[in-house]
Amino acid sequence: GISLIIFTGIVANLPRAIVGTLELGRTGALSAFIIIGIAVLAVAVVAFIVFFERAQRRLLVQYPKRQVGMKMTGGDSSHLPIKINASGVIPPIFASSILLLPATLTGFAGGQGPGWLTTISAYLGHGQPLYLVLYAALIAFFAFFYTSIVFNPEDTAENLKKYGGFIPGHRPGKNTADYLDYVLTRLTVLGAAYLIIVCLLPEFLIANL
């Protein structure tokens, strides 16, 4: 989906970015240590992203034994996987779109918009403290908002109860739903923090290099 489109755009600009960085090193604008550091950081960030995107909490779900005729069936167990970053790339996309709105309106006005709009656009420029704070806050908000849409603890608990499944130590129904909501909230906090780190890191690098 949209993640593939974003990935394609990044990869398409990657050769140009590499050539530009090497050119800055050739002219002496960047030292070899900084270039090597950027390369190591890029590999570390990719590994960090892959780890968090694949990370999940697996909750044990058990099914009771049932007697059918002369045979005992059931008694199986499975896992309910819950991703740490259940919201994907939606929070950064929504957050950046909202923060770019004043600059977009100013561009439509040919740079001659109202004074208050120009002031807001200046404060919400890339690398500005207000932009970084709002960016992080909006990412956290949309991470919780979108996760609540894609994963409903009450529906999941009801489906488990319908098929006879239960999480050990928690009664089917409301208790299971409350436990799922508790686990999901903790995982979403980690997922939101991960997204904030990944999204703000380029902003800090751009502002300081």
Secondary structure, 3 states (H helix, E strand, C coil): CHHHHHHHHHHHHHHHHHHHHHHHHHHCCCCHHHHHHHHHHHHHHHHHHHHHHHCEEEEEEECCEEEECCEEEECCEEEEEEECCCCCCHHHHHHHHHHCHHHHHHHHCCCCCCHHHHHHHHHCCCCCHHHHHHHHHHHHHHHHHHHHHHCCHHHHHHHHHHCCCECCCCCCCHHHHHHHHHHHHHHHHHHHHHHHHHHHHHHHHHHHC
